[in-house]
Amino acid sequence: MRIFNLLLLLALSAALLAACGNTNQPVRKGALQEYSPRAGTEAAAPAVQSPGQVTVSFDYQRQREIASDQLAVWIEDTQGRHIRTLLVTRFTANGGYQKRAETVPHWQQAFQPAGAGRQALDAVSSATPQSGPVSVIWDCRNQAGEAVPAGPYVYKAEANIKWAKTALWQGTLPVGSGAAESAATAVTGDGILLQAVRASFAPAP
């Protein structure tokens, strides 16, 4: 009798699942995390409107391993000169670049944090994002707060996978009178930590 009841229960369960359809649901990503640099000690920006706004977006998957997950996002010109840091994780900004030279090394080379003021680093530092979509805003102003001229700019995102191993993505985006979009490519460490790095430009109204 017990075997009969068990078989009957299994049959009823199968029928119920068939009636309801496929119950498998896609894994829901976390909510969008949006960042933008805060005002630091840069010189007061002149009354010149910037060309618009750039949004750098990517999918971020924390590794939760030792010496991992440090992140930096910044802008350079096409000659490789640093224009603006948009985001750097707090450990790195608070002296981690001195404790571990391998922490986001491409950003360190571009920004030279040892020569930056404390408040300049505080203006761009943030806690490490959670896994999920991340969006970082650039107001098309340089580190001194001045509006940048129209033209192509290089956006970069770098994150430590483990110790000296990093993921670096970069792309070029035209900044000017018209809306534009760009997809970055992986330069080093193409893995799951950073994925789908892209940028878009919206001109000022």
C-alpha positions in Angstrom: 0.0 0.0 0.0 2.8 2.4 0.8 4.4 1.8 -2.6 1.1 2.4 -4.3 0.6 5.7 -2.4 4.1 6.8 -3.3 3.6 6.0 -7.0 0.3 7.9 -6.9 1.9 10.9 -5.3 4.7 10.9 -7.9 2.2 10.7 -10.8 0.1 13.6 -9.3 3.3 15.7 -8.9 4.3 15.1 -12.6 0.9 16.0 -13.8 0.9 19.2 -11.8 4.3 20.2 -13.2 3.1 19.6 -16.7 0.0 21.7 -16.2 2.0 24.6 -14.8 4.7 24.5 -17.5 8.4 24.8 -17.1 9.1 26.1 -13.6 12.8 26.9 -14.3 13.4 30.6 -13.9 16.5 32.6 -15.0 18.8 33.6 -12.3 18.1 37.2 -11.4 21.0 39.6 -11.4 21.5 42.1 -8.6 20.3 45.6 -8.8 22.2 48.1 -10.9 25.0 49.8 -8.9 25.8 53.3 -10.1 28.8 55.4 -9.2 30.1 58.8 -10.0 33.2 60.7 -8.7 32.5 63.2 -5.9 33.8 66.7 -5.7 37.4 66.8 -4.4 39.9 69.5 -4.0 40.3 70.2 -7.7 40.2 73.8 -9.0 36.8 75.3 -9.4 35.4 74.4 -12.8 35.0 77.3 -15.1 31.5 78.2 -16.4 31.9 76.1 -19.5 29.4 73.4 -20.2 30.9 69.9 -20.7 30.1 68.1 -24.0 27.8 65.7 -22.1 27.9 62.5 -20.1 29.6 59.1 -20.5 28.3 56.0 -18.8 30.7 53.1 -18.5 28.9 49.8 -17.7 30.0 46.3 -17.0 29.1 43.0 -15.3 31.1 42.4 -12.2 31.5 39.0 -10.4 33.4 39.2 -7.1 35.9 36.4 -6.6 36.1 36.7 -2.8 39.7 35.4 -2.7 42.8 36.8 -1.1 44.2 39.8 -3.1 41.3 39.9 -5.4 38.4 42.2 -6.4 40.3 45.5 -6.4 38.8 47.7 -9.1 39.5 50.9 -11.0 37.7 52.7 -13.8 39.3 55.7 -15.5 39.5 57.8 -18.7 42.5 58.6 -20.8 43.1 60.5 -24.0 44.2 58.7 -27.2 47.8 59.5 -26.3 47.5 57.5 -23.0 47.4 60.6 -20.7 45.2 60.3 -17.7 42.1 62.5 -17.8 39.9 61.4 -14.9 39.6 58.5 -12.5 36.0 57.6 -12.0 36.2 54.9 -9.4 38.8 53.0 -7.3 38.1 50.6 -4.5 38.6 51.9 -1.0 41.4 49.5 0.0 43.5 50.7 -2.9 42.7 54.4 -2.4 43.5 54.1 1.3 47.1 53.1 0.7 46.7 49.6 -0.8 48.7 50.7 -3.8 51.7 51.1 -1.4 51.1 47.8 0.4 50.6 45.8 -2.8 52.3 47.1 -5.9 50.4 44.6 -8.0 47.0 46.1 -7.1 45.4 47.5 -10.3 48.8 48.3 -11.8 47.6 49.9 -15.0 45.5 52.4 -13.1 48.5 53.1 -10.7 50.7 53.9 -13.7 48.1 56.2 -15.2 47.0 58.0 -12.0 50.2 58.0 -9.9 48.3 57.9 -6.6 51.4 58.5 -4.5 51.5 62.1 -5.9 47.7 62.7 -5.5 46.2 64.4 -2.5 44.2 62.6 0.1 41.0 64.3 -0.9 41.5 63.6 -4.6 41.6 59.8 -3.7 38.6 60.1 -1.3 36.6 61.7 -4.1 36.8 58.5 -6.3 37.0 55.8 -3.7 34.2 53.4 -3.0 33.5 50.0 -1.4 34.0 47.0 -3.6 30.8 46.5 -5.7 28.7 43.4 -5.2 28.3 41.0 -8.0 26.0 42.3 -10.7 25.7 45.1 -13.2 27.8 48.2 -12.4 27.5 51.7 -14.0 30.0 54.5 -13.6 29.3 58.1 -14.7 31.8 60.5 -16.2 30.7 64.2 -16.6 33.2 64.8 -19.3 35.4 66.9 -17.1 39.1 66.3 -16.3 40.7 65.8 -12.9 40.8 69.6 -12.4 37.1 69.9 -13.1 37.5 71.5 -16.5 35.3 70.5 -19.4 37.1 68.3 -21.9 37.1 69.2 -25.6 35.2 67.0 -28.1 37.1 64.0 -29.5 37.8 60.4 -28.9 38.5 59.2 -25.4 39.7 55.8 -24.0 37.8 54.3 -21.1 39.5 51.5 -19.0 38.3 49.1 -16.3 40.8 47.0 -14.4 40.2 44.5 -11.6 42.5 42.1 -9.7 41.7 38.4 -10.1 44.3 37.2 -7.7 47.5 38.9 -6.6 49.3 40.1 -9.8 46.7 38.6 -12.2 44.4 41.3 -13.5 41.5 41.8 -15.9 41.9 44.9 -18.0 39.3 46.1 -20.5 39.5 49.2 -22.7 37.5 50.8 -25.5 37.4 54.1 -27.4 34.3 56.4 -27.4 33.8 59.6 -29.4 32.7 62.5 -27.3 31.0 65.3 -29.2 27.7 66.5 -30.6 26.0 63.1 -31.2 25.1 60.1 -29.1 27.6 57.2 -29.4 28.1 53.7 -28.1 31.2 51.5 -27.8 32.1 48.0 -26.7 35.4 47.4 -25.0 37.7 44.5 -25.5 39.7 42.4 -23.0 43.4 43.3 -23.0 44.5 40.9 -20.2 42.9 38.3 -17.9 39.7 37.7 -19.8 37.6 35.9 -17.2 34.4 36.1 -15.3 35.4 39.0 -13.0 34.8 41.7 -15.6 32.4 41.1 -18.5 30.5 43.1 -21.1 32.4 46.3 -20.6 30.9 49.1 -22.7 30.3 52.8 -22.8 27.8 55.3 -24.1 27.8 59.0 -24.6 24.8 61.3 -24.3 25.4 64.9 -25.5 24.5 67.8 -23.3 21.0 69.3 -24.1 
